[in-house]
Amino acid sequence: MTLKIHIDDSAPPYEQVRARISEQARSGVLPVGYRLPTVRALAETLGLAVNTVAKAYRALETDGVIETRGRNGTFVAAAGSAAEREAAAAAQAYADRTRRLGLAEEEALSAVRDALRAAYGG
């Protein structure tokens, strides 16, 4: 199993690293428990600053995609269900908030579609 990341000019490098690792972890290309390279090693491999990779790792850890086990390293976490639970909680909070604001269901859905298109570049 190898981590594959190709940096281009389409997005900030830390976001590309975060997105690639997240995609590979969620698709199973990087299985749960896979040990990721150290921040320094990945930064060197990709030709990026150490802080860029560290920022990506912090975001991935916040998202529950990876977990750091101190000196033992950084590993792919069992993130699928945790990420889905967090997304469901965020969706519920959004639904509650838009209802309190008096938006109709279609207005709330339209706002979500716009936000998703902006976030996913679609």
C-alpha positions in Angstrom: 0.0 0.0 0.0 1.4 3.4 -0.9 0.1 6.9 -0.5 -0.2 8.6 -3.8 -0.5 12.4 -3.9 0.2 14.6 -7.0 0.3 18.3 -6.3 -1.0 20.7 -8.9 -2.1 24.4 -9.1 -5.8 23.7 -8.6 -6.0 24.3 -4.9 -3.7 25.1 -2.0 -1.2 22.4 -1.4 -2.3 21.6 2.1 -5.9 21.2 0.9 -4.7 18.8 -1.9 -2.8 16.7 0.6 -5.8 16.7 3.0 -8.3 15.8 0.2 -6.1 13.0 -1.3 -5.5 11.3 2.0 -9.2 11.7 2.9 -10.3 10.3 -0.4 -7.9 7.3 -0.2 -8.9 6.6 3.4 -12.6 6.7 2.7 -12.4 4.6 -0.5 -10.3 1.9 1.3 -7.2 2.5 -0.8 -5.5 3.4 2.5 -7.0 0.8 4.9 -7.8 1.5 8.5 -4.6 1.2 10.5 -2.3 2.2 7.6 0.7 4.0 9.0 1.2 7.4 7.2 4.6 8.8 6.6 5.9 11.3 9.1 5.1 15.0 8.4 8.7 15.6 7.5 9.0 12.5 5.3 5.8 13.4 3.3 6.8 17.0 3.0 10.2 16.0 1.6 8.7 13.5 -0.8 6.2 16.0 -2.1 8.6 19.0 -2.1 6.4 20.9 0.3 7.1 22.8 3.5 6.8 20.8 6.7 4.1 23.3 8.0 2.0 22.6 4.9 1.8 18.9 5.5 1.4 19.5 9.3 -1.6 21.7 8.5 -3.1 18.9 6.3 -2.6 16.3 9.0 -4.2 18.6 11.7 -7.2 19.0 9.5 -7.4 15.3 8.8 -7.2 14.6 12.5 -9.9 17.1 13.3 -12.1 15.4 10.6 -11.4 12.0 12.2 -9.7 10.6 9.2 -6.4 10.0 10.8 -5.2 9.6 14.4 -1.8 10.4 15.9 -0.5 7.9 18.4 2.4 9.9 19.8 5.8 8.5 19.0 4.1 5.5 17.3 3.1 7.5 14.3 0.0 8.7 12.4 -2.5 6.1 11.2 -5.7 6.0 9.1 -8.6 6.0 11.6 -11.9 4.2 11.3 -13.4 7.4 10.1 -16.2 6.5 7.8 -18.9 6.1 10.5 -17.5 9.0 12.6 -17.5 11.3 9.6 -21.0 10.2 8.6 -22.2 10.8 12.2 -20.7 14.3 12.2 -22.2 15.1 8.9 -25.6 13.9 10.1 -25.3 16.0 13.2 -24.4 19.1 11.1 -27.3 18.4 8.7 -29.7 18.2 11.7 -28.4 21.4 13.1 -28.8 23.1 9.7 -32.3 21.8 9.3 -33.3 23.0 12.8 -31.7 26.5 12.2 -33.4 27.0 8.8 -36.8 26.0 10.2 -36.4 28.5 13.0 -35.4 31.2 10.5 -38.7 30.4 8.6 -37.2 29.2 5.4 -39.2 26.8 3.3 -37.8 23.3 2.7 -36.9 24.2 -1.0 -35.1 27.4 0.1 -33.1 25.4 2.6 -32.2 22.8 0.1 -31.2 25.4 -2.5 -28.8 27.0 0.0 -27.3 23.6 0.7 -26.9 22.9 -3.0 -25.1 26.2 -3.6 -22.8 25.6 -0.6 -21.9 22.1 -1.8 -21.3 23.3 -5.3 -18.9 26.0 -4.0 -17.2 23.5 -1.6 -16.7 20.8 -4.2 -16.0 23.1 -7.1 -19.0 22.1 -9.1 
